[in-house]
Amino acid sequence: MQEHTEKEYTTKFDWSLWRKMLAELKRHMQKVYLLVVVMIFNALIDTALPLMTRYGIDNMIIPGDYSGIRTFSLMYFLLILFQFVNVYLLIDIAGRIETGLNFDLRSRAFRKLQSMSFSYFDRTSSGWIVARVTSDINRLGDVVAWGIVDLIWGFAMIIFVLGVVFSLSWKLALILLALMPLIAFISIYFQERMFRLFRQVRRFNSMITHSFGEGIHGAKTTKTLVCEDANLQDFRELNQKMYQSSVRSAIVSALFMPMILMVSSLGTGIVVWIGGNAVIGQVITYGTMVAFISYTMHLFEPFSNVARLFAEMQHAQASAERVFSLINLEPEIVNNEDFTEAWQQRPMQGKISIKDMSFAYKENQHVFRNFNLEIAPGESIALVGETGTGKTTLVNLICRFYEPTQGIIEIDGMNYHEVPLKWIHSNLGYVQQVPHLFQGTVMENIRYGRLDASDAEVIEAARIVRADEFIQNLPDKYAYKVGEAGNLLSTGQKQLIAFARVVLADPALLILDEATASIDTETEQLVQEAMHIVLSGRTGIIVAHRLSTIRQVDRILLLHKGEILEAGKHQELMHQKGRYYQLYMNQFMQEVAEEEFRKEA
């Protein structure tokens, strides 16, 4: 069950949330102030241009006197040039604010994710996290940066234009003012409906994206189960819903601008009618009426922009809530100690003591109750048992990926709550059933065990675990790119690279989580040899599926329902002829049957 699912967020405007968002702009306030100045100048020039037109009509065109045309043209050119610079600056500054804000939020989100406990990633969908740090943060950066542009320009234009039109003719200005509530109502009504529909479209788009992802990752399963037609039908239904929602949103969007233009044209018509009579009666000049017509369009646009901005902000609240819910997360496992140089230099002996430990993923669903275990420094133990007996959970508790609900876990005689978490993890090597390789070269993936290692040290680590043998046969040897998650290598090759990485890191505590469960028989021998090499001289805990791979460990623990049912060396447990004996013999007979089948084939 995933921790996060999509939900409908509040449609009420949340000022406290946007105050948090504006607080994120502190590092960019100089750019914000500069952008405000640029937008005010932009609005001033937009307001001044119709006045220039009015001057040209009244003082040159109507009287037929063009003696000042050069000065007028120069002034007009300078205004246009100044506007060109302003537009360049507003795009540049707003773009820098947007990218800077995105950078800050992503950095904070990634830093938070690095501090989160292992359990968080167990419960949380990777898709949920990726959506938060990509599309949601992009949306916030866009709304905030360009919202400043629209807001400052919109309010400045409304103030400047109203001031000018009242100075030119208060009667015509009242006509424009009377149309403002109608424009505001239409803008708010349509913007709310549009963004409600856009939200629905995005929700279906997200579902379609998820469906595509599942279809790609589950292609083999779909084909082997012959479910192509069923999947296609499900996708068609989802795509149909997306289509219908998109059509509805397109219709509403298509109606919005004609409505605004209709009211704007109505205002223009009234201005022309009343203004024309005023021109005939010589109450106002012809240039003044032309300026009024231009201001009619100028005044309606900022109203529409401001209404659109508030609708966008209201809709972007869902993104803001999701992003801040990630940034404000608190890790379940808190590191109480600083990873000082003294701790960095302190070696781990690898002694582990578990005393009266209890643990439950959910209340009253205990995996362990009053569990006790002592592991000596340098001892190798294997954890075996049926699925769900707590093998991997015990390993995760020892690694402090989770913490016990009761009891104590000690490392080298110290309660591991009282030592730096990084000290534990810096002395820890972990090889999974299918090890994760990063997209890059073989050299880079092995060096991930110790980033300051030289090429020679990386190659030596690969030689120790005999990974060098297959690496030398790769097209580019150590420069060979392994592909996404190492998918250009076999599972056995990935395991050997993971073992080389561990050798390079030289941890005191090594965890092998079913490291031979997914490899072929031929590669298993190489991996077993690598296991013995990396286990030498360090404490090792092996979660084992193939019991034949753990016969040489110091101690085998058979877990059953969170308890140690049997413990001892392989030969000791076989002589007891208990549950371990039964498990081993069942596996042995199965392997013999598989080998005979392969020979016959």
ZICORTA-V809858 format. One record per run of one state. SS is the DSSP state (~ for helix, > for strand, _ for the rest). FROM is the first residue (numbers start at 0). LEN is the number of residues. If there is no record, write none. Layout:
BEGIN
ss;from;len
SS;FROM;LEN
SS;FROM;LEN
END
This chain:
BEGIN
ss;from;len
_;0;14
~;14;9
_;23;2
~;25;36
_;61;7
~;68;47
_;115;2
~;117;6
_;123;2
~;125;43
_;168;1
~;169;48
_;217;1
~;218;6
_;224;3
~;227;53
_;280;5
~;285;42
_;327;13
~;340;5
_;345;6
>;351;11
_;362;2
>;364;11
_;375;4
>;379;5
_;384;6
~;390;8
_;398;7
>;405;6
_;411;2
>;413;2
_;415;5
~;420;6
_;426;1
>;427;4
_;431;9
>;440;1
~;441;6
_;447;7
~;454;10
_;464;3
~;467;4
_;471;5
~;476;3
_;479;1
>;480;1
_;481;2
~;483;3
_;486;4
~;490;15
_;505;3
>;508;5
_;513;7
~;520;15
_;535;3
>;538;5
_;543;3
~;546;4
_;550;4
>;554;6
_;560;2
>;562;6
_;568;1
~;569;7
_;576;2
~;578;22
_;600;1
END
